[in-house]
Amino acid sequence: MEDRRVSGMFDFSMNGDAPPVELDGDGRFVMSRKRFVPAYVRVFEEGVLRKRAEQAVESLRSCRVCPRDCEIDRFNNKIGVCKSGRLARVASAFPHFGEEDCLRGWNGSGTIFFGWCNLRCVFCQNFETSQFGEGAEISAADLAQIMLDLQETGCHNINFVTPEHVVPQILEALVIAIERGLRLPLVYNTSAYDSLESIRWMDGLIDIYMPDFKLWDAEHCRKYLVASDYAGAARAVIAAMHTQVGELRVDENGLALRGVLVRHLVMPGLLDDTREIMRWIAEDVSRDTYVNIMDQYYPAHKAETEPRFAEINRGISDNEFCGALELARAAGLWRFDTRWRHVIPHGAPVWLPRMRNQIEARVTAN
């Protein structure tokens, strides 16, 4: 039965902003909202999700959730590269209006920012969360409640930000959230440094994959991400994501429902990496891949403070950004993300570390 509270979040046909052809393909990439059912519903109803969650949590005893293959016993709170133990750490959760228009809509994307990360990007703009572990550890029940609170707020989707190292914890929380009425599309917002096993666990659960393909050259990956094998891992998982959900498709109002959206942050002096990434997407994934080529790089974290990264201690030039777009077009890509929806941000956070007691009280009440 359709949940009217959920369906009402998307009934905004009176909104005057028409989706661009790059997004909906003049109807080619449009799905019916009325007939859309989140991918995870069937997997949950068949009992597959619960079994998968149990297997994933058990795998933490010798963790290979990401390509680091630490084989650390995270189940008993031993710590590997990602610095995460048995529980997921959450820094914040709120309606996010800085995401792509097809995700933020008019009520925001329901983002859950996980603490820690399996990469060590020297230019990370969220380093307080990814490298310093801002946030607090929460139970599966708490995480499920956060998803439900974001849904209640009116968000258009649940957006897992930096989920690579907490896939088992997400799976066990989804069992609870879906049982309690979660019906929003799920967005897997990742650096693309995931294991293939994690992406297989997410098969049939994730509606929208949003990998950020950062760099191509192995030496650049080693120096700036501290993961020389990054590009190979990213290629493998992005290909697997596309096999699962295909090209990005949207509803009649331009809200993403299913598919892959690839991000790429243009970096100073590294257009050769951009060229290879765009060529690979076009030739090995699909020329119809929806791509967000981003211009918001600025030096942060170690890129700003350590002399050994002086070459990326600057913003990108207009010529570099335009050059990146031209490289993508030359590769055969055409579905580029642009701002087209006029929205006034609104809504308060549903979770911050200081709100933890409130969340726990609601979980106990349920």
Contacts in CASP RR format, 6 or more apart in sequence:
PFRMAT RR
TARGET T0000
AUTHOR 0000-0000-0000
METHOD contacts of the structure
MODEL  1
MEDRRVSGMFDFSMNGDAPPVELDGDGRFVMSRKRFVPAYVRVFEEGVLR
KRAEQAVESLRSCRVCPRDCEIDRFNNKIGVCKSGRLARVASAFPHFGEE
DCLRGWNGSGTIFFGWCNLRCVFCQNFETSQFGEGAEISAADLAQIMLDL
QETGCHNINFVTPEHVVPQILEALVIAIERGLRLPLVYNTSAYDSLESIR
WMDGLIDIYMPDFKLWDAEHCRKYLVASDYAGAARAVIAAMHTQVGELRV
DENGLALRGVLVRHLVMPGLLDDTREIMRWIAEDVSRDTYVNIMDQYYPA
HKAETEPRFAEINRGISDNEFCGALELARAAGLWRFDTRWRHVIPHGAPV
WLPRMRNQIEARVTAN
3 181 0 8 1.000
3 183 0 8 1.000
5 152 0 8 1.000
6 151 0 8 1.000
6 183 0 8 1.000
6 184 0 8 1.000
7 33 0 8 1.000
7 34 0 8 1.000
9 107 0 8 1.000
9 154 0 8 1.000
9 155 0 8 1.000
9 156 0 8 1.000
10 33 0 8 1.000
10 156 0 8 1.000
10 251 0 8 1.000
10 253 0 8 1.000
10 255 0 8 1.000
12 106 0 8 1.000
12 253 0 8 1.000
13 252 0 8 1.000
13 253 0 8 1.000
15 106 0 8 1.000
15 253 0 8 1.000
15 341 0 8 1.000
17 340 0 8 1.000
17 341 0 8 1.000
17 342 0 8 1.000
18 340 0 8 1.000
19 102 0 8 1.000
19 250 0 8 1.000
19 253 0 8 1.000
19 254 0 8 1.000
19 340 0 8 1.000
20 338 0 8 1.000
20 340 0 8 1.000
22 290 0 8 1.000
22 334 0 8 1.000
22 335 0 8 1.000
22 336 0 8 1.000
22 337 0 8 1.000
22 338 0 8 1.000
23 29 0 8 1.000
23 102 0 8 1.000
23 248 0 8 1.000
23 250 0 8 1.000
23 254 0 8 1.000
23 290 0 8 1.000
23 335 0 8 1.000
23 337 0 8 1.000
23 340 0 8 1.000
24 30 0 8 1.000
24 250 0 8 1.000
24 254 0 8 1.000
25 335 0 8 1.000
29 247 0 8 1.000
29 248 0 8 1.000
29 249 0 8 1.000
29 250 0 8 1.000
29 288 0 8 1.000
30 249 0 8 1.000
30 250 0 8 1.000
30 251 0 8 1.000
30 252 0 8 1.000
30 254 0 8 1.000
31 249 0 8 1.000
31 250 0 8 1.000
31 251 0 8 1.000
31 257 0 8 1.000
31 258 0 8 1.000
32 251 0 8 1.000
32 252 0 8 1.000
33 251 0 8 1.000
33 252 0 8 1.000
33 253 0 8 1.000
33 255 0 8 1.000
33 257 0 8 1.000
36 185 0 8 1.000
36 251 0 8 1.000
36 257 0 8 1.000
36 258 0 8 1.000
38 183 0 8 1.000
38 184 0 8 1.000
38 185 0 8 1.000
38 186 0 8 1.000
38 207 0 8 1.000
39 186 0 8 1.000
39 204 0 8 1.000
39 205 0 8 1.000
39 206 0 8 1.000
39 207 0 8 1.000
39 245 0 8 1.000
39 258 0 8 1.000
40 49 0 8 1.000
40 174 0 8 1.000
40 178 0 8 1.000
40 186 0 8 1.000
40 204 0 8 1.000
40 205 0 8 1.000
40 206 0 8 1.000
41 178 0 8 1.000
41 183 0 8 1.000
42 204 0 8 1.000
43 49 0 8 1.000
43 52 0 8 1.000
43 204 0 8 1.000
43 205 0 8 1.000
44 50 0 8 1.000
44 174 0 8 1.000
44 175 0 8 1.000
44 178 0 8 1.000
44 179 0 8 1.000
49 171 0 8 1.000
49 174 0 8 1.000
49 175 0 8 1.000
49 178 0 8 1.000
49 205 0 8 1.000
50 175 0 8 1.000
52 171 0 8 1.000
52 201 0 8 1.000
53 168 0 8 1.000
53 171 0 8 1.000
53 172 0 8 1.000
53 174 0 8 1.000
53 175 0 8 1.000
54 172 0 8 1.000
55 201 0 8 1.000
56 65 0 8 1.000
56 167 0 8 1.000
56 168 0 8 1.000
56 171 0 8 1.000
56 172 0 8 1.000
56 201 0 8 1.000
57 75 0 8 1.000
57 168 0 8 1.000
57 169 0 8 1.000
57 171 0 8 1.000
57 172 0 8 1.000
58 75 0 8 1.000
59 65 0 8 1.000
59 168 0 8 1.000
59 197 0 8 1.000
60 73 0 8 1.000
60 74 0 8 1.000
60 75 0 8 1.000
60 85 0 8 1.000
60 86 0 8 1.000
60 168 0 8 1.000
61 73 0 8 1.000
61 74 0 8 1.000
61 75 0 8 1.000
61 76 0 8 1.000
62 71 0 8 1.000
62 72 0 8 1.000
62 73 0 8 1.000
63 70 0 8 1.000
63 71 0 8 1.000
63 72 0 8 1.000
63 73 0 8 1.000
63 74 0 8 1.000
63 80 0 8 1.000
64 70 0 8 1.000
64 71 0 8 1.000
64 195 0 8 1.000
64 197 0 8 1.000
65 164 0 8 1.000
65 165 0 8 1.000
65 166 0 8 1.000
65 167 0 8 1.000
65 168 0 8 1.000
65 195 0 8 1.000
65 197 0 8 1.000
65 198 0 8 1.000
66 82 0 8 1.000
66 118 0 8 1.000
66 164 0 8 1.000
66 165 0 8 1.000
66 193 0 8 1.000
66 194 0 8 1.000
66 195 0 8 1.000
66 198 0 8 1.000
67 118 0 8 1.000
67 193 0 8 1.000
67 194 0 8 1.000
67 195 0 8 1.000
67 227 0 8 1.000
67 229 0 8 1.000
67 233 0 8 1.000
68 80 0 8 1.000
68 81 0 8 1.000
68 82 0 8 1.000
68 118 0 8 1.000
70 80 0 8 1.000
70 81 0 8 1.000
70 82 0 8 1.000
72 78 0 8 1.000
72 79 0 8 1.000
72 80 0 8 1.000
74 80 0 8 1.000
74 84 0 8 1.000
74 85 0 8 1.000
74 86 0 8 1.000
75 86 0 8 1.000
76 86 0 8 1.000
77 85 0 8 1.000
77 86 0 8 1.000
78 85 0 8 1.000
79 85 0 8 1.000
81 118 0 8 1.000
82 116 0 8 1.000
82 117 0 8 1.000
82 118 0 8 1.000
82 164 0 8 1.000
82 165 0 8 1.000
83 116 0 8 1.000
83 133 0 8 1.000
84 115 0 8 1.000
84 116 0 8 1.000
84 165 0 8 1.000
84 166 0 8 1.000
87 137 0 8 1.000
87 138 0 8 1.000
87 139 0 8 1.000
87 169 0 8 1.000
88 114 0 8 1.000
88 115 0 8 1.000
88 137 0 8 1.000
88 138 0 8 1.000
88 143 0 8 1.000
88 166 0 8 1.000
88 169 0 8 1.000
88 170 0 8 1.000
88 173 0 8 1.000
89 114 0 8 1.000
89 115 0 8 1.000
89 116 0 8 1.000
89 133 0 8 1.000
89 135 0 8 1.000
89 136 0 8 1.000
89 137 0 8 1.000
89 138 0 8 1.000
89 166 0 8 1.000
90 112 0 8 1.000
90 113 0 8 1.000
90 114 0 8 1.000
90 115 0 8 1.000
90 135 0 8 1.000
90 136 0 8 1.000
90 138 0 8 1.000
90 143 0 8 1.000
90 146 0 8 1.000
90 351 0 8 1.000
91 113 0 8 1.000
91 114 0 8 1.000
91 115 0 8 1.000
91 129 0 8 1.000
91 133 0 8 1.000
91 134 0 8 1.000
91 135 0 8 1.000
91 353 0 8 1.000
92 111 0 8 1.000
92 112 0 8 1.000
92 113 0 8 1.000
92 135 0 8 1.000
92 349 0 8 1.000
92 351 0 8 1.000
92 352 0 8 1.000
93 110 0 8 1.000
93 111 0 8 1.000
93 112 0 8 1.000
93 113 0 8 1.000
93 146 0 8 1.000
93 149 0 8 1.000
93 150 0 8 1.000
93 349 0 8 1.000
93 350 0 8 1.000
93 351 0 8 1.000
93 352 0 8 1.000
94 110 0 8 1.000
94 111 0 8 1.000
94 150 0 8 1.000
94 347 0 8 1.000
94 348 0 8 1.000
94 349 0 8 1.000
94 350 0 8 1.000
94 351 0 8 1.000
95 107 0 8 1.000
95 108 0 8 1.000
95 109 0 8 1.000
95 110 0 8 1.000
95 111 0 8 1.000
95 150 0 8 1.000
95 153 0 8 1.000
95 154 0 8 1.000
95 155 0 8 1.000
95 345 0 8 1.000
95 346 0 8 1.000
95 347 0 8 1.000
96 104 0 8 1.000
96 108 0 8 1.000
96 109 0 8 1.000
96 110 0 8 1.000
96 111 0 8 1.000
96 159 0 8 1.000
97 104 0 8 1.000
97 108 0 8 1.000
97 109 0 8 1.000
97 343 0 8 1.000
97 345 0 8 1.000
98 104 0 8 1.000
98 109 0 8 1.000
98 345 0 8 1.000
99 108 0 8 1.000
99 109 0 8 1.000
99 111 0 8 1.000
99 159 0 8 1.000
100 256 0 8 1.000
100 261 0 8 1.000
100 292 0 8 1.000
100 337 0 8 1.000
101 254 0 8 1.000
101 337 0 8 1.000
101 338 0 8 1.000
101 339 0 8 1.000
101 340 0 8 1.000
101 341 0 8 1.000
101 343 0 8 1.000
102 248 0 8 1.000
102 250 0 8 1.000
102 254 0 8 1.000
102 255 0 8 1.000
102 256 0 8 1.000
102 261 0 8 1.000
102 337 0 8 1.000
103 109 0 8 1.000
103 156 0 8 1.000
103 157 0 8 1.000
103 159 0 8 1.000
103 187 0 8 1.000
103 208 0 8 1.000
103 210 0 8 1.000
103 255 0 8 1.000
103 256 0 8 1.000
103 261 0 8 1.000
104 156 0 8 1.000
104 341 0 8 1.000
104 343 0 8 1.000
105 156 0 8 1.000
105 253 0 8 1.000
105 255 0 8 1.000
105 341 0 8 1.000
105 343 0 8 1.000
106 341 0 8 1.000
106 343 0 8 1.000
107 153 0 8 1.000
107 154 0 8 1.000
107 155 0 8 1.000
107 156 0 8 1.000
108 154 0 8 1.000
108 155 0 8 1.000
108 156 0 8 1.000
108 343 0 8 1.000
108 345 0 8 1.000
109 155 0 8 1.000
109 156 0 8 1.000
109 157 0 8 1.000
109 159 0 8 1.000
109 187 0 8 1.000
110 150 0 8 1.000
110 153 0 8 1.000
110 155 0 8 1.000
110 156 0 8 1.000
110 157 0 8 1.000
110 158 0 8 1.000
110 159 0 8 1.000
111 159 0 8 1.000
111 161 0 8 1.000
111 189 0 8 1.000
112 143 0 8 1.000
112 146 0 8 1.000
112 147 0 8 1.000
112 150 0 8 1.000
112 158 0 8 1.000
112 159 0 8 1.000
112 160 0 8 1.000
112 161 0 8 1.000
112 351 0 8 1.000
113 126 0 8 1.000
113 129 0 8 1.000
113 161 0 8 1.000
113 162 0 8 1.000
114 160 0 8 1.000
114 161 0 8 1.000
114 162 0 8 1.000
114 163 0 8 1.000
114 165 0 8 1.000
114 166 0 8 1.000
115 129 0 8 1.000
115 130 0 8 1.000
115 133 0 8 1.000
115 134 0 8 1.000
115 135 0 8 1.000
115 162 0 8 1.000
116 129 0 8 1.000
116 130 0 8 1.000
116 133 0 8 1.000
116 162 0 8 1.000
116 165 0 8 1.000
117 124 0 8 1.000
117 130 0 8 1.000
117 131 0 8 1.000
117 162 0 8 1.000
117 164 0 8 1.000
117 165 0 8 1.000
117 191 0 8 1.000
118 164 0 8 1.000
118 165 0 8 1.000
118 191 0 8 1.000
118 193 0 8 1.000
119 130 0 8 1.000
119 191 0 8 1.000
119 193 0 8 1.000
119 225 0 8 1.000
119 226 0 8 1.000
119 227 0 8 1.000
119 230 0 8 1.000
120 131 0 8 1.000
120 225 0 8 1.000
120 226 0 8 1.000
120 227 0 8 1.000
121 130 0 8 1.000
121 191 0 8 1.000
121 214 0 8 1.000
121 224 0 8 1.000
121 225 0 8 1.000
121 226 0 8 1.000
121 301 0 8 1.000
122 223 0 8 1.000
122 224 0 8 1.000
122 225 0 8 1.000
122 226 0 8 1.000
122 301 0 8 1.000
122 302 0 8 1.000
122 303 0 8 1.000
122 306 0 8 1.000
122 309 0 8 1.000
122 312 0 8 1.000
123 224 0 8 1.000
123 267 0 8 1.000
123 297 0 8 1.000
123 299 0 8 1.000
123 300 0 8 1.000
123 301 0 8 1.000
123 302 0 8 1.000
123 303 0 8 1.000
123 309 0 8 1.000
123 312 0 8 1.000
124 130 0 8 1.000
124 131 0 8 1.000
124 300 0 8 1.000
124 301 0 8 1.000
125 298 0 8 1.000
125 300 0 8 1.000
125 301 0 8 1.000
127 300 0 8 1.000
127 301 0 8 1.000
128 134 0 8 1.000
129 135 0 8 1.000
129 162 0 8 1.000
130 162 0 8 1.000
131 301 0 8 1.000
135 353 0 8 1.000
136 353 0 8 1.000
136 356 0 8 1.000
138 146 0 8 1.000
138 356 0 8 1.000
138 359 0 8 1.000
139 363 0 8 1.000
140 169 0 8 1.000
140 172 0 8 1.000
140 173 0 8 1.000
140 175 0 8 1.000
140 176 0 8 1.000
141 173 0 8 1.000
141 176 0 8 1.000
141 363 0 8 1.000
142 356 0 8 1.000
142 359 0 8 1.000
142 360 0 8 1.000
142 363 0 8 1.000
143 169 0 8 1.000
143 170 0 8 1.000
143 173 0 8 1.000
143 177 0 8 1.000
144 173 0 8 1.000
144 174 0 8 1.000
144 175 0 8 1.000
144 176 0 8 1.000
144 177 0 8 1.000
144 180 0 8 1.000
144 182 0 8 1.000
144 363 0 8 1.000
145 177 0 8 1.000
145 359 0 8 1.000
145 362 0 8 1.000
145 363 0 8 1.000
145 366 0 8 1.000
146 350 0 8 1.000
146 351 0 8 1.000
146 359 0 8 1.000
147 158 0 8 1.000
147 173 0 8 1.000
147 174 0 8 1.000
147 177 0 8 1.000
147 182 0 8 1.000
147 184 0 8 1.000
148 177 0 8 1.000
148 180 0 8 1.000
148 181 0 8 1.000
148 182 0 8 1.000
149 350 0 8 1.000
149 351 0 8 1.000
149 359 0 8 1.000
150 158 0 8 1.000
150 184 0 8 1.000
150 350 0 8 1.000
151 158 0 8 1.000
151 181 0 8 1.000
151 182 0 8 1.000
151 183 0 8 1.000
151 184 0 8 1.000
153 347 0 8 1.000
153 350 0 8 1.000
155 184 0 8 1.000
156 184 0 8 1.000
156 185 0 8 1.000
156 255 0 8 1.000
157 184 0 8 1.000
157 185 0 8 1.000
157 186 0 8 1.000
157 187 0 8 1.000
157 207 0 8 1.000
157 208 0 8 1.000
157 256 0 8 1.000
158 182 0 8 1.000
158 184 0 8 1.000
158 185 0 8 1.000
158 186 0 8 1.000
158 187 0 8 1.000
159 187 0 8 1.000
159 189 0 8 1.000
160 170 0 8 1.000
160 186 0 8 1.000
160 187 0 8 1.000
160 188 0 8 1.000
160 189 0 8 1.000
161 189 0 8 1.000
162 189 0 8 1.000
162 190 0 8 1.000
162 191 0 8 1.000
163 170 0 8 1.000
163 188 0 8 1.000
163 189 0 8 1.000
163 190 0 8 1.000
164 190 0 8 1.000
164 191 0 8 1.000
164 193 0 8 1.000
164 194 0 8 1.000
164 198 0 8 1.000
167 194 0 8 1.000
167 198 0 8 1.000
167 201 0 8 1.000
167 202 0 8 1.000
168 201 0 8 1.000
171 201 0 8 1.000
171 205 0 8 1.000
174 182 0 8 1.000
174 186 0 8 1.000
174 205 0 8 1.000
180 366 0 8 1.000
185 207 0 8 1.000
185 208 0 8 1.000
185 256 0 8 1.000
185 257 0 8 1.000
185 258 0 8 1.000
186 205 0 8 1.000
186 206 0 8 1.000
186 207 0 8 1.000
186 208 0 8 1.000
187 206 0 8 1.000
187 207 0 8 1.000
187 208 0 8 1.000
187 209 0 8 1.000
187 210 0 8 1.000
187 256 0 8 1.000
188 202 0 8 1.000
188 206 0 8 1.000
188 208 0 8 1.000
188 209 0 8 1.000
188 210 0 8 1.000
188 241 0 8 1.000
189 210 0 8 1.000
189 212 0 8 1.000
190 209 0 8 1.000
190 210 0 8 1.000
190 211 0 8 1.000
190 212 0 8 1.000
190 237 0 8 1.000
191 211 0 8 1.000
191 212 0 8 1.000
191 214 0 8 1.000
192 211 0 8 1.000
192 212 0 8 1.000
192 213 0 8 1.000
192 214 0 8 1.000
192 230 0 8 1.000
192 233 0 8 1.000
192 234 0 8 1.000
192 237 0 8 1.000
192 238 0 8 1.000
193 225 0 8 1.000
193 227 0 8 1.000
193 230 0 8 1.000
193 233 0 8 1.000
193 234 0 8 1.000
194 233 0 8 1.000
194 237 0 8 1.000
195 233 0 8 1.000
195 237 0 8 1.000
196 236 0 8 1.000
196 237 0 8 1.000
196 240 0 8 1.000
199 237 0 8 1.000
199 240 0 8 1.000
199 241 0 8 1.000
199 244 0 8 1.000
200 240 0 8 1.000
202 244 0 8 1.000
203 244 0 8 1.000
204 244 0 8 1.000
206 244 0 8 1.000
206 245 0 8 1.000
207 245 0 8 1.000
207 256 0 8 1.000
207 257 0 8 1.000
207 258 0 8 1.000
207 259 0 8 1.000
208 245 0 8 1.000
208 248 0 8 1.000
208 256 0 8 1.000
208 257 0 8 1.000
208 258 0 8 1.000
208 259 0 8 1.000
208 260 0 8 1.000
208 261 0 8 1.000
209 238 0 8 1.000
209 241 0 8 1.000
209 242 0 8 1.000
209 244 0 8 1.000
209 245 0 8 1.000
209 259 0 8 1.000
209 260 0 8 1.000
209 261 0 8 1.000
210 260 0 8 1.000
210 261 0 8 1.000
210 262 0 8 1.000
210 263 0 8 1.000
211 234 0 8 1.000
211 237 0 8 1.000
211 238 0 8 1.000
211 241 0 8 1.000
211 260 0 8 1.000
211 262 0 8 1.000
211 263 0 8 1.000
212 262 0 8 1.000
212 263 0 8 1.000
212 264 0 8 1.000
212 265 0 8 1.000
213 234 0 8 1.000
213 238 0 8 1.000
213 262 0 8 1.000
213 263 0 8 1.000
213 264 0 8 1.000
213 277 0 8 1.000
213 281 0 8 1.000
214 221 0 8 1.000
214 224 0 8 1.000
214 225 0 8 1.000
214 230 0 8 1.000
214 234 0 8 1.000
214 264 0 8 1.000
214 265 0 8 1.000
215 221 0 8 1.000
215 224 0 8 1.000
215 225 0 8 1.000
215 230 0 8 1.000
215 231 0 8 1.000
215 267 0 8 1.000
215 270 0 8 1.000
215 273 0 8 1.000
215 277 0 8 1.000
216 231 0 8 1.000
216 272 0 8 1.000
216 273 0 8 1.000
216 276 0 8 1.000
216 277 0 8 1.000
216 280 0 8 1.000
217 231 0 8 1.000
217 272 0 8 1.000
217 273 0 8 1.000
217 276 0 8 1.000
218 228 0 8 1.000
218 229 0 8 1.000
218 231 0 8 1.000
219 228 0 8 1.000
220 270 0 8 1.000
220 273 0 8 1.000
221 227 0 8 1.000
221 228 0 8 1.000
221 229 0 8 1.000
221 230 0 8 1.000
221 231 0 8 1.000
222 228 0 8 1.000
223 309 0 8 1.000
224 267 0 8 1.000
224 303 0 8 1.000
224 309 0 8 1.000
224 312 0 8 1.000
227 233 0 8 1.000
235 280 0 8 1.000
235 284 0 8 1.000
238 260 0 8 1.000
238 262 0 8 1.000
238 281 0 8 1.000
238 285 0 8 1.000
239 284 0 8 1.000
239 285 0 8 1.000
241 260 0 8 1.000
242 259 0 8 1.000
242 260 0 8 1.000
242 285 0 8 1.000
242 286 0 8 1.000
242 289 0 8 1.000
245 258 0 8 1.000
245 259 0 8 1.000
245 260 0 8 1.000
246 258 0 8 1.000
246 259 0 8 1.000
246 260 0 8 1.000
246 286 0 8 1.000
247 259 0 8 1.000
247 260 0 8 1.000
247 286 0 8 1.000
247 288 0 8 1.000
247 289 0 8 1.000
247 290 0 8 1.000
247 335 0 8 1.000
248 256 0 8 1.000
248 258 0 8 1.000
248 259 0 8 1.000
248 260 0 8 1.000
248 261 0 8 1.000
248 289 0 8 1.000
248 290 0 8 1.000
248 335 0 8 1.000
249 256 0 8 1.000
249 257 0 8 1.000
249 258 0 8 1.000
249 259 0 8 1.000
250 256 0 8 1.000
250 257 0 8 1.000
251 257 0 8 1.000
260 285 0 8 1.000
260 289 0 8 1.000
260 290 0 8 1.000
261 290 0 8 1.000
261 291 0 8 1.000
261 292 0 8 1.000
261 337 0 8 1.000
262 281 0 8 1.000
262 285 0 8 1.000
262 289 0 8 1.000
262 290 0 8 1.000
262 291 0 8 1.000
262 292 0 8 1.000
263 291 0 8 1.000
263 292 0 8 1.000
263 294 0 8 1.000
264 274 0 8 1.000
264 277 0 8 1.000
264 278 0 8 1.000
264 291 0 8 1.000
264 292 0 8 1.000
264 293 0 8 1.000
264 294 0 8 1.000
264 324 0 8 1.000
265 294 0 8 1.000
265 296 0 8 1.000
265 297 0 8 1.000
266 274 0 8 1.000
266 293 0 8 1.000
266 294 0 8 1.000
266 295 0 8 1.000
266 297 0 8 1.000
266 316 0 8 1.000
266 320 0 8 1.000
266 321 0 8 1.000
266 324 0 8 1.000
267 273 0 8 1.000
267 297 0 8 1.000
267 312 0 8 1.000
267 316 0 8 1.000
268 297 0 8 1.000
268 311 0 8 1.000
268 312 0 8 1.000
268 314 0 8 1.000
268 315 0 8 1.000
268 316 0 8 1.000
268 317 0 8 1.000
268 320 0 8 1.000
269 311 0 8 1.000
269 312 0 8 1.000
269 316 0 8 1.000
269 320 0 8 1.000
270 312 0 8 1.000
271 320 0 8 1.000
271 323 0 8 1.000
271 324 0 8 1.000
271 327 0 8 1.000
274 293 0 8 1.000
274 324 0 8 1.000
274 327 0 8 1.000
274 328 0 8 1.000
275 327 0 8 1.000
275 331 0 8 1.000
278 291 0 8 1.000
278 324 0 8 1.000
278 327 0 8 1.000
278 328 0 8 1.000
278 330 0 8 1.000
278 331 0 8 1.000
278 333 0 8 1.000
279 331 0 8 1.000
281 289 0 8 1.000
281 291 0 8 1.000
281 331 0 8 1.000
281 333 0 8 1.000
282 289 0 8 1.000
282 331 0 8 1.000
282 332 0 8 1.000
282 333 0 8 1.000
283 331 0 8 1.000
287 332 0 8 1.000
287 333 0 8 1.000
287 334 0 8 1.000
288 334 0 8 1.000
288 335 0 8 1.000
289 333 0 8 1.000
289 335 0 8 1.000
290 335 0 8 1.000
290 337 0 8 1.000
291 328 0 8 1.000
291 333 0 8 1.000
291 335 0 8 1.000
291 336 0 8 1.000
291 337 0 8 1.000
292 336 0 8 1.000
292 337 0 8 1.000
293 321 0 8 1.000
293 324 0 8 1.000
293 325 0 8 1.000
293 328 0 8 1.000
293 336 0 8 1.000
293 337 0 8 1.000
295 316 0 8 1.000
295 321 0 8 1.000
297 315 0 8 1.000
297 316 0 8 1.000
298 315 0 8 1.000
299 309 0 8 1.000
299 312 0 8 1.000
299 313 0 8 1.000
299 314 0 8 1.000
299 315 0 8 1.000
302 309 0 8 1.000
303 309 0 8 1.000
303 312 0 8 1.000
303 313 0 8 1.000
304 313 0 8 1.000
325 336 0 8 1.000
328 336 0 8 1.000
349 355 0 8 1.000
351 359 0 8 1.000
END
